Structures are given as structure tokens and as C-alpha cells.
Amino acid sequence: MDNQVVKGAADLDHVVQNCIGWDITNTVYYN
């Protein structure tokens, strides 16, 4: 379950970077 959450966060981060070019998901989930 945790692995799926991390994967989901990574996927969302990729979408965010593609849309607005800002690595906000890494900031929220990984720092």
C-alpha cells in the first residue's frame, strides 16, 4: 500500500512538472 502511495505521488509529480514545470510533489512528499 505504501509503495502504491509513493508511486501515485511520483506519477502526480510527473504530471505537475509537465503541466507547470514545478516540482511541488517532491517538495510535499519527499522533504
Secondary structure, DSSP 8 states (H G I E B T S, - for coil): -HHHHHHHHHHHHHHHHHHH---HHHHHHH-
